[in-house]
Amino acid sequence: MSALITPVLLAGGSGTRLWPLSRRSYPKQFSKLIGTNSLFQQSATRVVSSKIIKFSPPITLTNSDFRFIAAEQLQQIGIDPGPIIIEPEGKNTGPAILAACFFAQAHDESSILLVAPSDHVISDVSAFHRVLRSGLGSVNNGKIVTFGVVANRPETGYGY
């Protein structure tokens, strides 16, 4: 069995690109756009331990407006909300990830973090777990591993 991974669920965005379906008071990650669970709930269920890989309880990063929505949605699907870190001010993903790193390191110096935006759709969870497991060798050798789609055009909305 592989090392324990600490998922970091990023759920602070306002989802303005999907307006009016997604709005400031209830952004896209908390909406049921595909299937019976919200995108946030789908992200949380992807990081539940399986025969392939083991996860610790997630750390959720959000803002004060969404902390109760995040906790309620995790409870609805049987996942203990665990730590929810509140961003005092939205500054994009970099500072949020840094806060999660500090929090995780304070609890376990050897934490391996999986940073997971909560608005992605990944339908094959077993394949996702296999890919994560394949990256652990590099992580154990001190490397940072990233997963993502290959960009085929510039898109500033996604950071490339």
ChimeraX commands (.cxc) that place a marker at each C-alpha (Angstrom):
marker #1 position 0.00,0.00,0.00 radius 0.5
marker #1 position 1.18,3.51,-0.71 radius 0.5
marker #1 position 1.65,6.55,1.51 radius 0.5
marker #1 position -1.28,8.46,2.94 radius 0.5
marker #1 position -2.27,11.52,0.89 radius 0.5
marker #1 position -3.93,14.60,2.40 radius 0.5
marker #1 position -6.46,16.05,-0.05 radius 0.5
marker #1 position -6.86,19.82,-0.16 radius 0.5
marker #1 position -10.23,20.82,-1.60 radius 0.5
marker #1 position -10.19,24.34,-3.02 radius 0.5
marker #1 position -13.72,25.72,-2.79 radius 0.5
marker #1 position -13.41,29.48,-2.44 radius 0.5
marker #1 position -14.03,30.67,-5.98 radius 0.5
marker #1 position -17.04,32.76,-6.91 radius 0.5
marker #1 position -17.69,30.94,-10.19 radius 0.5
marker #1 position -18.41,34.15,-12.08 radius 0.5
marker #1 position -17.68,32.68,-15.53 radius 0.5
marker #1 position -20.79,30.49,-15.27 radius 0.5
marker #1 position -23.18,33.31,-14.29 radius 0.5
marker #1 position -26.23,33.34,-13.96 radius 0.5
marker #1 position -26.29,29.63,-13.05 radius 0.5
marker #1 position -23.37,30.23,-10.71 radius 0.5
marker #1 position -23.61,33.33,-8.57 radius 0.5
marker #1 position -21.65,34.93,-5.75 radius 0.5
marker #1 position -23.91,33.55,-3.04 radius 0.5
marker #1 position -23.90,29.99,-4.46 radius 0.5
marker #1 position -21.03,29.36,-6.91 radius 0.5
marker #1 position -20.70,26.52,-9.38 radius 0.5
marker #1 position -18.71,24.17,-7.13 radius 0.5
marker #1 position -21.72,23.84,-4.81 radius 0.5
marker #1 position -24.25,23.37,-7.64 radius 0.5
marker #1 position -25.46,20.06,-9.06 radius 0.5
marker #1 position -24.44,20.66,-12.67 radius 0.5
marker #1 position -23.68,17.02,-13.54 radius 0.5
marker #1 position -25.28,14.14,-11.66 radius 0.5
marker #1 position -26.95,14.05,-8.26 radius 0.5
marker #1 position -24.08,15.58,-6.28 radius 0.5
marker #1 position -22.49,19.01,-6.53 radius 0.5
marker #1 position -19.07,19.38,-8.16 radius 0.5
marker #1 position -17.65,19.93,-4.65 radius 0.5
marker #1 position -19.24,16.71,-3.41 radius 0.5
marker #1 position -17.94,14.83,-6.45 radius 0.5
marker #1 position -14.44,16.18,-5.73 radius 0.5
marker #1 position -14.69,15.05,-2.11 radius 0.5
marker #1 position -15.83,11.54,-3.01 radius 0.5
marker #1 position -12.88,11.20,-5.42 radius 0.5
marker #1 position -10.49,11.55,-2.49 radius 0.5
marker #1 position -11.93,8.78,-0.33 radius 0.5
marker #1 position -9.57,5.84,0.20 radius 0.5
marker #1 position -9.78,2.87,-2.14 radius 0.5
marker #1 position -7.90,-0.39,-2.70 radius 0.5
marker #1 position -5.56,1.59,-4.92 radius 0.5
marker #1 position -4.65,4.57,-2.70 radius 0.5
marker #1 position -5.18,5.87,0.83 radius 0.5
marker #1 position -6.27,9.37,1.79 radius 0.5
marker #1 position -6.49,11.15,5.10 radius 0.5
marker #1 position -9.57,13.33,5.74 radius 0.5
marker #1 position -9.62,16.37,3.46 radius 0.5
marker #1 position -8.66,19.92,4.30 radius 0.5
marker #1 position -11.16,22.32,2.73 radius 0.5
marker #1 position -10.23,25.88,1.83 radius 0.5
marker #1 position -13.04,28.33,1.24 radius 0.5
marker #1 position -14.17,31.78,2.27 radius 0.5
marker #1 position -16.42,32.72,5.17 radius 0.5
marker #1 position -19.49,32.93,2.92 radius 0.5
marker #1 position -19.20,29.26,1.92 radius 0.5
marker #1 position -17.89,27.52,5.07 radius 0.5
marker #1 position -21.33,26.31,6.16 radius 0.5
marker #1 position -22.28,25.21,2.64 radius 0.5
marker #1 position -19.04,23.20,2.38 radius 0.5
marker #1 position -19.55,21.53,5.77 radius 0.5
marker #1 position -23.20,20.73,5.04 radius 0.5
marker #1 position -22.43,19.28,1.61 radius 0.5
marker #1 position -19.69,17.04,3.02 radius 0.5
marker #1 position -22.01,15.81,5.78 radius 0.5
marker #1 position -24.73,15.07,3.20 radius 0.5
marker #1 position -22.44,12.54,1.50 radius 0.5
marker #1 position -21.15,11.01,4.73 radius 0.5
marker #1 position -17.74,12.70,4.80 radius 0.5
marker #1 position -16.55,14.29,8.03 radius 0.5
marker #1 position -15.94,17.95,7.15 radius 0.5
marker #1 position -12.67,17.93,9.07 radius 0.5
marker #1 position -10.63,21.11,8.99 radius 0.5
marker #1 position -12.09,23.99,7.00 radius 0.5
marker #1 position -9.64,26.84,6.50 radius 0.5
marker #1 position -11.24,30.22,5.87 radius 0.5
marker #1 position -9.54,32.62,3.48 radius 0.5
marker #1 position -9.71,36.11,4.98 radius 0.5
marker #1 position -9.62,37.54,1.48 radius 0.5
marker #1 position -9.69,35.91,-1.95 radius 0.5
marker #1 position -6.18,35.99,-3.43 radius 0.5
marker #1 position -6.45,33.08,-5.89 radius 0.5
marker #1 position -5.02,29.61,-5.40 radius 0.5
marker #1 position -1.38,30.32,-4.47 radius 0.5
marker #1 position -1.99,31.74,-0.97 radius 0.5
marker #1 position -4.73,29.15,-0.34 radius 0.5
marker #1 position -2.35,26.31,-1.16 radius 0.5
marker #1 position 0.34,27.87,1.04 radius 0.5
marker #1 position -2.14,28.05,3.96 radius 0.5
marker #1 position -2.98,24.36,3.46 radius 0.5
marker #1 position 0.74,23.50,3.40 radius 0.5
marker #1 position 1.35,25.32,6.68 radius 0.5
marker #1 position -1.68,23.65,8.28 radius 0.5
marker #1 position -0.74,20.16,7.08 radius 0.5
marker #1 position 2.93,20.53,8.05 radius 0.5
marker #1 position 1.94,21.66,11.55 radius 0.5
marker #1 position 0.07,18.36,11.98 radius 0.5
marker #1 position 2.42,16.04,10.07 radius 0.5
marker #1 position 5.81,17.13,8.74 radius 0.5
marker #1 position 5.78,14.38,6.12 radius 0.5
marker #1 position 2.37,15.28,4.66 radius 0.5
marker #1 position 1.82,14.59,0.99 radius 0.5
marker #1 position -0.79,17.01,-0.33 radius 0.5
marker #1 position -3.11,16.59,-3.27 radius 0.5
marker #1 position -4.49,19.99,-4.22 radius 0.5
marker #1 position -7.86,19.47,-5.89 radius 0.5
marker #1 position -9.98,22.27,-7.30 radius 0.5
marker #1 position -13.59,21.48,-6.48 radius 0.5
marker #1 position -15.06,22.32,-9.86 radius 0.5
marker #1 position -13.43,19.59,-11.97 radius 0.5
marker #1 position -15.19,16.61,-13.48 radius 0.5
marker #1 position -13.24,13.33,-13.39 radius 0.5
marker #1 position -15.51,10.42,-14.21 radius 0.5
marker #1 position -13.09,7.49,-13.88 radius 0.5
marker #1 position -12.13,7.54,-10.20 radius 0.5
marker #1 position -10.16,4.27,-10.37 radius 0.5
marker #1 position -8.00,5.66,-13.19 radius 0.5
marker #1 position -7.55,8.88,-11.19 radius 0.5
marker #1 position -6.38,6.86,-8.17 radius 0.5
marker #1 position -3.98,4.83,-10.33 radius 0.5
marker #1 position -2.46,8.02,-11.77 radius 0.5
marker #1 position -2.07,9.46,-8.27 radius 0.5
marker #1 position -0.39,6.27,-7.08 radius 0.5
marker #1 position 1.99,6.40,-10.04 radius 0.5
marker #1 position 3.14,9.88,-8.99 radius 0.5
marker #1 position 3.99,8.84,-5.43 radius 0.5
marker #1 position 7.39,7.47,-6.45 radius 0.5
marker #1 position 8.46,10.91,-7.64 radius 0.5
marker #1 position 6.97,12.56,-4.55 radius 0.5
marker #1 position 8.91,10.17,-2.33 radius 0.5
marker #1 position 12.06,11.27,-4.19 radius 0.5
marker #1 position 11.40,14.92,-3.27 radius 0.5
marker #1 position 9.69,15.97,-6.48 radius 0.5
marker #1 position 6.53,18.01,-6.99 radius 0.5
marker #1 position 4.04,16.23,-9.26 radius 0.5
marker #1 position 1.33,18.01,-11.21 radius 0.5
marker #1 position -1.60,16.58,-13.15 radius 0.5
marker #1 position -3.65,18.39,-15.74 radius 0.5
marker #1 position -4.75,18.67,-19.30 radius 0.5
marker #1 position -2.31,19.60,-22.02 radius 0.5
marker #1 position -3.05,23.13,-23.13 radius 0.5
marker #1 position -3.69,23.50,-26.85 radius 0.5
marker #1 position -4.25,27.26,-26.82 radius 0.5
marker #1 position -3.70,30.23,-24.50 radius 0.5
marker #1 position -6.49,30.61,-21.94 radius 0.5
marker #1 position -5.99,33.25,-19.25 radius 0.5
marker #1 position -9.16,32.10,-17.46 radius 0.5
marker #1 position -7.29,28.91,-16.55 radius 0.5
marker #1 position -3.92,30.52,-15.91 radius 0.5
marker #1 position -2.10,29.61,-19.11 radius 0.5
marker link #1:1,2 radius 0.2
marker link #1:2,3 radius 0.2
marker link #1:3,4 radius 0.2
marker link #1:4,5 radius 0.2
marker link #1:5,6 radius 0.2
marker link #1:6,7 radius 0.2
marker link #1:7,8 radius 0.2
marker link #1:8,9 radius 0.2
marker link #1:9,10 radius 0.2
marker link #1:10,11 radius 0.2
marker link #1:11,12 radius 0.2
marker link #1:12,13 radius 0.2
marker link #1:13,14 radius 0.2
marker link #1:14,15 radius 0.2
marker link #1:15,16 radius 0.2
marker link #1:16,17 radius 0.2
marker link #1:17,18 radius 0.2
marker link #1:18,19 radius 0.2
marker link #1:19,20 radius 0.2
marker link #1:20,21 radius 0.2
marker link #1:21,22 radius 0.2
marker link #1:22,23 radius 0.2
marker link #1:23,24 radius 0.2
marker link #1:24,25 radius 0.2
marker link #1:25,26 radius 0.2
marker link #1:26,27 radius 0.2
marker link #1:27,28 radius 0.2
marker link #1:28,29 radius 0.2
marker link #1:29,30 radius 0.2
marker link #1:30,31 radius 0.2
marker link #1:31,32 radius 0.2
marker link #1:32,33 radius 0.2
marker link #1:33,34 radius 0.2
marker link #1:34,35 radius 0.2
marker link #1:35,36 radius 0.2
marker link #1:36,37 radius 0.2
marker link #1:37,38 radius 0.2
marker link #1:38,39 radius 0.2
marker link #1:39,40 radius 0.2
marker link #1:40,41 radius 0.2
marker link #1:41,42 radius 0.2
marker link #1:42,43 radius 0.2
marker link #1:43,44 radius 0.2
marker link #1:44,45 radius 0.2
marker link #1:45,46 radius 0.2
marker link #1:46,47 radius 0.2
marker link #1:47,48 radius 0.2
marker link #1:48,49 radius 0.2
marker link #1:49,50 radius 0.2
marker link #1:50,51 radius 0.2
marker link #1:51,52 radius 0.2
marker link #1:52,53 radius 0.2
marker link #1:53,54 radius 0.2
marker link #1:54,55 radius 0.2
marker link #1:55,56 radius 0.2
marker link #1:56,57 radius 0.2
marker link #1:57,58 radius 0.2
marker link #1:58,59 radius 0.2
marker link #1:59,60 radius 0.2
marker link #1:60,61 radius 0.2
marker link #1:61,62 radius 0.2
marker link #1:62,63 radius 0.2
marker link #1:63,64 radius 0.2
marker link #1:64,65 radius 0.2
marker link #1:65,66 radius 0.2
marker link #1:66,67 radius 0.2
marker link #1:67,68 radius 0.2
marker link #1:68,69 radius 0.2
marker link #1:69,70 radius 0.2
marker link #1:70,71 radius 0.2
marker link #1:71,72 radius 0.2
marker link #1:72,73 radius 0.2
marker link #1:73,74 radius 0.2
marker link #1:74,75 radius 0.2
marker link #1:75,76 radius 0.2
marker link #1:76,77 radius 0.2
marker link #1:77,78 radius 0.2
marker link #1:78,79 radius 0.2
marker link #1:79,80 radius 0.2
marker link #1:80,81 radius 0.2
marker link #1:81,82 radius 0.2
marker link #1:82,83 radius 0.2
marker link #1:83,84 radius 0.2
marker link #1:84,85 radius 0.2
marker link #1:85,86 radius 0.2
marker link #1:86,87 radius 0.2
marker link #1:87,88 radius 0.2
marker link #1:88,89 radius 0.2
marker link #1:89,90 radius 0.2
marker link #1:90,91 radius 0.2
marker link #1:91,92 radius 0.2
marker link #1:92,93 radius 0.2
marker link #1:93,94 radius 0.2
marker link #1:94,95 radius 0.2
marker link #1:95,96 radius 0.2
marker link #1:96,97 radius 0.2
marker link #1:97,98 radius 0.2
marker link #1:98,99 radius 0.2
marker link #1:99,100 radius 0.2
marker link #1:100,101 radius 0.2
marker link #1:101,102 radius 0.2
marker link #1:102,103 radius 0.2
marker link #1:103,104 radius 0.2
marker link #1:104,105 radius 0.2
marker link #1:105,106 radius 0.2
marker link #1:106,107 radius 0.2
marker link #1:107,108 radius 0.2
marker link #1:108,109 radius 0.2
marker link #1:109,110 radius 0.2
marker link #1:110,111 radius 0.2
marker link #1:111,112 radius 0.2
marker link #1:112,113 radius 0.2
marker link #1:113,114 radius 0.2
marker link #1:114,115 radius 0.2
marker link #1:115,116 radius 0.2
marker link #1:116,117 radius 0.2
marker link #1:117,118 radius 0.2
marker link #1:118,119 radius 0.2
marker link #1:119,120 radius 0.2
marker link #1:120,121 radius 0.2
marker link #1:121,122 radius 0.2
marker link #1:122,123 radius 0.2
marker link #1:123,124 radius 0.2
marker link #1:124,125 radius 0.2
marker link #1:125,126 radius 0.2
marker link #1:126,127 radius 0.2
marker link #1:127,128 radius 0.2
marker link #1:128,129 radius 0.2
marker link #1:129,130 radius 0.2
marker link #1:130,131 radius 0.2
marker link #1:131,132 radius 0.2
marker link #1:132,133 radius 0.2
marker link #1:133,134 radius 0.2
marker link #1:134,135 radius 0.2
marker link #1:135,136 radius 0.2
marker link #1:136,137 radius 0.2
marker link #1:137,138 radius 0.2
marker link #1:138,139 radius 0.2
marker link #1:139,140 radius 0.2
marker link #1:140,141 radius 0.2
marker link #1:141,142 radius 0.2
marker link #1:142,143 radius 0.2
marker link #1:143,144 radius 0.2
marker link #1:144,145 radius 0.2
marker link #1:145,146 radius 0.2
marker link #1:146,147 radius 0.2
marker link #1:147,148 radius 0.2
marker link #1:148,149 radius 0.2
marker link #1:149,150 radius 0.2
marker link #1:150,151 radius 0.2
marker link #1:151,152 radius 0.2
marker link #1:152,153 radius 0.2
marker link #1:153,154 radius 0.2
marker link #1:154,155 radius 0.2
marker link #1:155,156 radius 0.2
marker link #1:156,157 radius 0.2
marker link #1:157,158 radius 0.2
marker link #1:158,159 radius 0.2
marker link #1:159,160 radius 0.2
view
